[in-house]
Amino acid sequence: MSQTGTDARFEAYDAATGQLLPRLLCVGRPVRLRDTSGKNLDPAQIYYRQGTTTLCTGFTDTTTTFTPTLAGPLVITQNTQGQPGVSQGIIFSKTYEVLEASPPTFEVSVCSPGLVQVTVTDASYPNYLVQVGTGPRVPATRGVAVSYPVPVGSGPNTVTVSGRSAQAGLCEGTSTKPFTPLPAPKAPILRRLTLPLPGTVQLEFEALQPEYRYQLQVADANTPGGYRSLTVIASNTASFTLPAAPLPGCYRLLLQDQCQPPVLSLPSNEICSVQLTGAATNGRNQLSWTSAGSGTYTLTRTEGSTSVVLPLPPGATSYDDAAVSCGTTYRYQLSLSSGPAISVSNEISLTALSTTPPTRPRLWAGFNLRNQVELRAEVPGVAVGGQLSYQRNGAPLAVTPARRLLDTLVTPDPVMPLCYTVEFQDACGNRAPAGSGICVVQLKAEAASSNGPEIRLTWSALTATGPGPAAPVSYQVLGLASDNTLVSSVAVGSSLTYLDLQPDPNRQTVRYRIEARGAGLTEPSYSNVAEVARPVKLVLPTAFTPNGDGLNDVLELKGRFLDNFRFTIIDRNGQTVFQTTDRTRSWDGRIKGAAPVPGAYAWQFEALDQQGRAVKQYGTITILR
């Protein structure tokens, strides 16, 4: 304060409330000045100026109300004009501090349902108040994150921060921001745990809520609360791979408040790892497993691309797989189902071992309809693998793991036996006892006479040696059509011959096959297909007498298999006098309706048999009176 006279004074008051303002003013808040000298001065003679120092000249304004616009020191000077001859004018000044009233800055974070976190970042005021929605205004400290409850009701989702000066209620700035409340939290759900690599855990879970943070935890009895946090899980993912994972272990996800984790913690279901171990022993693969979890176990065995589920009794922690073949590699994996979660163990591979010789192989053999010998070997208890050595008549035929073999280099001959044997060695080098053998049936078919229709069949006997009991052999003669469909069947007991007295007169080529049963075989063995092709034949007399006496008056076509032919008669001049393709049509000797002319005529017969082969016959026919 400075003054040039005595008994001069003025005060500043808040224009809105009338409150005395001893030292502090506020930007933007109107101030009223009032003379307090106690002298009866004319207001029209009291002047005021505002500046940074005491002003002694330039007084022209008697306005007593003004609004500060800048923060900082402000000097208000009062000039009271004296009365001539009575008193002198007085200049009186006071220094005030003008305070800021700008909107305060702050940050809003929505971290938990029903709460909003506010951090005042402003530095313009000594005091701050926070109001959420229509809730009460509560004091706040600059730079400290505080969570405030959101009032329940239909009020606005807003946060208002007010900054106040030390002169409470006068210098105050406000700022408001909206916020979006969080959805209700849902407990995360773990769906699957797998062990893709040694020491690595992969977790799959249902979609997470991006508004929350998630911790991956493992059960740990030495940690308060029983779980130890491993890492933060991003909320925009549905799976996570953890290398160097604690194993064995039981895992869970923990949903937490983004801002203050202790405020909200919601755990998922727990899922525990499953550890599978195994060893190959003599004739079996032994498996065992451990897990801290509970539920239903499923054991899967994979061989190549084929997988099967092995039965497990309730509560089992081990399994002996005896259905294995020596030298075959099997892959095993165990899964544990519990509620919505499934935990899949590590996969192990075991190659089956054995020192026990395999069972003696069984052999079946027989001709197929293409006259190839099919061989089928069976090794009881060994479905695949190992080596089978096939022999034909004592000579090596093939060495192969195949249980089926086709011998195409054979020519059926009932006189020479056609016999096969097989031996087996498993993948571990164990050799089975000498295998079984079989001599297949070989069939021969031929016409019994040059003129008669009878067909004679002869065949070799079916013989077999093997682990099965030898049963008597019985045979059936099978008649086949040209497409090898069955048309007849005749049981002939143990006989090795058969005379077909009445072959089908409509089939030029007759086909046969022998079905043999017994000799310890579990299914019939068949012979080769044998056929007899009977020739197309036309039978004509050498002469006929077309004289009308009713005896031998016409020339008729007789013979067998006359299906596709042309018959022509030619006179001595080379002219065709009769022609037909119908075996039911006869010739009465007339030429163009004229009476028969005695004499010799040439004839020609052209045909195609049922196999499409050309047949021709020539001769003469004589017309007698």
C-alpha positions, 0 to 999 in steps of 0.5 A: 500500500502507498498513499500520499495522505492520511485518513484515506481508505477503500475496500474491495468486495465481491460484487455477487456476494458482498464479501470483503476481499482483503487481498485476493481477487479472482479472474472473471469475477466482478469486484466492487470498490467502496470508499471506507475513509469515513469522509463525506466524499462526493462519489463523482469525485472519487476515481480509480485506476488498476495497474501494476504500480501506484498511479498518480495521474490520468484519473478519469473513471469513477466506476467502482465495479470491474472484473479482473482479466489476468492473474497476478499482482494488481495495484488499485489506486484511489484518487479523491479530489480535494475541495478548493480552499478546504482540503487536498486530494488524496491518492491511496493504493492497495496491492491485490493478488488476482487468482486464476479461475480456469477449468481444472484438468483431470483424467477419468478412467472407468475400471470397475462396475459402479466405480469411476477413477479420477486423477486431478492433473491440474496445478492452478488451485490449492483445493479441488472438489470431485462430483460424480453425476448428481452425487456429493462434492468431495475433496480431492488431492492433486495427482492421486488416483481415487475411485469414486462410487457412481450414484445409482439412478438415472443421473448423468454419467459425468465427472465434474472437478472444481478448483478453489482458491484459499478464499473459499467459494470465490475463485473456483473453476469447473470442468466436466467430462462424461464416462461410460460405465463398464458392463458387469464382469463375467468370470473367465472360462478356460476351455482347453489346456494342451502341452504342445512342446516339452515344458510348454503350456497352451491355454484356450479360453472364451472371449475376454472382456476388453474393459478388464485386465487378466492375470494368468495364475498357477496354484502355489500353496506357498503364496498367499491366496493359494495362487501365484501370478505368472503374466498378464493376458491380453484381453483381445486374444483367445489363446496363450502359449506359456514357455517354461511353464510350471509343470505339473500345474493347475492354472486359472485366469483372474479378472481384475479392475484395470486401475486398482486390481484389489478392488475387483478379482474374479477367477476362472475355473481351474484347469490342471495339466496331465502328464503321461509317461510310458514304456514298451515291455515284452508284448505290451505298452505300459502307460501311467499318468498324473494330474492334480485335476479330477474328472473323466479320462480318455486315452487315445491310441494312434497308429498311422492315421487311425485312432482308437479310444482305449477303455479306461475303468473309473479312477484308473491311473495306468493302462497296459496295452497288450493289443500291439504288434511287434515293431509297430510305433503307437502314439498315445495321448490322454485327455481329462474332461472336467466341466467346461474344460479339457486338459490334453496331455503330452503325446508319447510314442512307443514302439512295441517290443516282443521276444515271444514267437508269433502264432503260426500263420494261416493261408487261404488260396483259390482262383479268382474269375480271371484265373489268377490265384489269390493268396490270403495270409492271417497271423493271429494277433498280428494284424499288420507288420512283419514279413510273410514269405510265400512259396509256390511248389517250394520255390520262393514267390514273394517276401512282403508284409502284405496279407494278400498276394496275387499270383498271375503267372500260373497256367491251370493243369490238373495233372501238376499240383499247384501248392502254396505255403507261407512263413512269418517273421515279425518286426522284432525278428521272431519267427513263427512255427512253419506255416500252413500250406494249400494245394488249389483245385485245378479244373479241366473241361472238354467235350466227351465226344465229337458229336454228342453234347456231353461235357466231361470235367476233371479236377485236382483235389484240394489239400491243406495243412495248417493249424486248423482241424482237417475236415473232409473236402466236398465239391460243387460244380458251378455253371457260369454264364458268359459274364461269370454269373452263376447259372447252375450248381451241382453237389458232387461230394468228394468226386473229382470228376463230373459228366455234364449230360445236358449242357445248356443248348442255347450257349455255344460256350459253356463255363465251369468252376469248382467250389471246394469246402473243407480241409480246415479252411474257414471259407470255400476255395475255387478252381480256375474257370474252364470253358468248352467252346462248341462249334456252330454246325449246319446239318443238311441232307444231300437230296430232297424230292419236292414232288408233293407226296408229303415225304421229303418235299422241302429242304429244312435247316437243322444244326446247333447255335444257328443264331447269326447266319446267312444260307444261300443256294446257287444254280449251275449258272451261278444265280442265287435261287434261294437265300435266308437268315431264318432257320425256320424258313425252308425251300420247296425247290421252286424258282420264282414260282416255277416247278422244281427243276431236278439237278444239283445245286450248290449251297453256302453257309456263313455265320458268326458264333457267340464269340464273334468268330466267322464260320463257313460251310459249303456243299451241294443239294440235289433235287430228285423227282 
